[in-house]
Every structure is written in structure tokens, then in C-alpha cells.
Amino acid sequence: MSIGATWAGTHTFGAEGLVEAATIDEVREAVASTAGPIRALGTRHSFNDLADTTGTLVTVTGIDPDPVLDEAARTVTVGAGTRYGILAGWLEGRGWALHNMGSLPHISVGGAVATGTHGSGVTNGCLSDAVAALAYVDASGGLRTARRGDPGFEGLVVGLGAYGIVVRLTLDIQPSYRVRQDVYRDLPWGVLLDDLPAVMGAGYSVSAFTMWAEDTVQQVWRKTRIGVGDAPEASWLGARFERAEEAGLVGVDPSNLTVKGGLEGPWLERLPHFRLDSTPSNGDEIQTEYFVALADGADALRSVRALADDIAPHLLITELRTVAADELWLSGAYERDTLAIHFTWRNQPEAVAGLTPRIEAALEPFGARPHWGKVHTMTADAVAAVTPRLADARAQFEALDPAGRFANAHLRRLGVR
């Protein structure tokens, strides 16, 4: 049976079978009736073999989202296979919002949460930080619930599919809000490096885009939640304002992007970079991402810039974002405010395989952590050295799944199982 590949084609699944569950009971039956390895499969937005298995894959994307709003608790409970953009539209229609979104609204809630995926904003936690509870199918096919405050809960949220199949999540929400998105071009590198926290904190959510070898940072996207309706600044820190029709990314159809040019709109139409009804990102690409402490961010960027001439020919774009510290054991932002350094590479596997170890060596002094769902070459020892609660997470996974049904080669290679 051919299961296909990840979204960008960077990994072809080797699982023997695929169960396309339409209900939670079907997930439970799949786990209970099979004896071998089994893993959850979401919207296939990982770039490595994290979601794969030698046994059976179970996708939960076909289960009814069945969102349940609890206005008193300020939460929504929804199916794990639901795309963020679908949930966002449902919430907006009822006057509610999420604290943040990733650049792609196409990703599933469960997959994004399990890998510590994030948006941007110096005061915004990763998407996983909004999880108040989760329901998962355990190794026997039983349905369990874990809630914020339960012992070990912080080790289950960014869980990498390592202990069960998450089927529903409860997320914190807040009243709906509006956002303005301004784009500035050619910010001097010196301005960014001299006060990185100030630049990245100049809006509710800020992203900087670079090709590394340029004298200036190509673009900065400021998504401003407050002061809606104010006219955008014609220049900012030496960078010039771009009109909506100018702003875009190289190799990306501008009609796929959310509205810019200082035009206000609902949070769900500004916080993501791409529209839900569009083609996300470039598609023919490889992605890599590392997390360093924001306090070390400027020095980390200087270190990577030393490789700029080698990086640039193989790069589509680098995006810099920030993530507020959290307490989730396997989060890239665990206990430190974080700078995320993201590389969207041309689909050149050999070149990327040669560059990633060099970038990792440049970032090693800063305790860089990898994004779990993206391509990297860090060893188990290197991952353990920068993941303080890895041993605790592994012990919990082993206790919940002693037979290793939810383990796979990827998790074993990194020492997570």
C-alpha cells in the first residue's frame, strides 16, 4: 500500500498500512486490533520521518472537528486533526480568537502542538502553550484525558506522538481582535543586531526575512494589535514602508499571502503569512529551524552570517521569529525567551545535508535546539545536551507505552524513546 509522502515530498512514508479514521472509536479500534507499531499522521507538514512507522499510520484529519466552546473557561475543545484555519474561522464567527497562529493556517492543531510549532511575538508562547487539556488513545486502545495541572502534563503536550494518538485538544482562547500588518524593507543589519529584542518586539507579532549575504535585512513584517487604524510609518529604523502591492516573498504568488500595507483586519487574516484558501509557502522546498535564547540571538545571527556566502545560493529565504518562554518539557522555548532561526531551502538535499552540520556547529555555543518536525543532523547526545527535561519526557513515554508501540526510528535516533 502506497501512503505517499510528506507535504513537500521530503520523506516518503514506509508504513505498511494507513487507517483513515472517521471517529475516535475507529482510532481506538485501530490501536486495540493491531499488535505492531502504530503512529498518528496529521496534515503531513513535517519534513522528516517523525510521523512514520514500520507498522500502521492512523490519520485523524477525517474526524469531525466538533468544536465545543466554553465561554466561562475561555476555552475551545476541538478534534486534533482540525486545521488551524478552520478552527480560527469558527471562533471568529462567535467573537473569539486564539493568541497566535503559525505562518501556515493549513496545519493541523494536533500536529502543530505535538511538535512545538509557533508563530511569532516576544510575549506569545508557541501554539502548544495554549493547550489546557488533551484526550489521547493509549497503547491498549483506551481513551485518556490529561489536564493542565496534572503531574507530567507539561511532558505530554509537545509529545511527538511518542505515547499515544491525540484525538482532541482544549485550547485557551480570548475575545476576537484586529491586526494591522506593515512590511518594511532593507532594515540595516546593524540596527537589528544592536537591539534585537526591541526590533522583534516592535509589534504583537514580528518576522524578519533575510538571505544572509545582503547588507540589509530584506523585510520585516510587523503585525500590530494595538493602535488599529493608525497610519503606518513611512520609515522605521532606517527601513522603508512597502505598499501592499509591493510586499511579498521571492518565488511565492503574492495572492497566496495575507493582506499587508497597513490595512486592518481580523486576527486570523493577518497573523498567518498565508491564506487558508491558497497554496502554502513555496512547496518545493526543505525546511530547517533552530531555537536559541533571545538574549543570545544577536551573537547567534552573527555566527551564522559568517556562512552567508555558502548559505545564500541554496536558500529560498530565512525567517526570524520569537517565542515566549514556556514550561513544556520538549518545547523549543522551554524556560527561555527564544529566537527561532528558520531556513526554507531550495529542494537540494545534498547541499542542505552539507550545510546543516556547519550551521549547527555555528549555533552550538548558544545551545541551539532543533525544531522536531524539520530537517537537522543533531545527534542524540547533542539533543540531550540542550533539552533539560528530555530524560523526564522519555521516562514518561516509556511508562505510558512500555512495549514501544508509538516509538519509531526517528525518536530512537534522537534518544526520545
Secondary structure, 3 states (H helix, E strand, C coil): CCCCECCCCCCECCCCEEEECCCHHHHHHHHHHCCCCEEEECCCCCCCCCCCCCCEEEECCCCCCCCEEECCCCEEEEECCCEHHHHHHHHHCCCEECCCCCCCCCCEHHHHHHHCCCCCCCCCCCHHHHEEEEEEECCCCCEEEEECCCCCHHHHCCCCCCCCEEEEEEEECEECCEEEEEEEEEEEHHHHHHCHHHHHCCCCEEEEEECCCCCEEEEEEEEECCCCCCCCCCEECCEEEECCCCCCCCCCCHHHECCCCCCEEEHHHCCCCECCCCCCCCCCEEEEEEEEEHHHHHHHHHHHHCCHHHHHHHEEEEEEEEECCECCCCCCCECCCEEEEEEEEECCHHHHHHHHHHHHHHHHHHCCEECCCCCCCCCHHHHHHHCCCHHHHHHHHHHHCCCCCCCCHHHHHCCCC
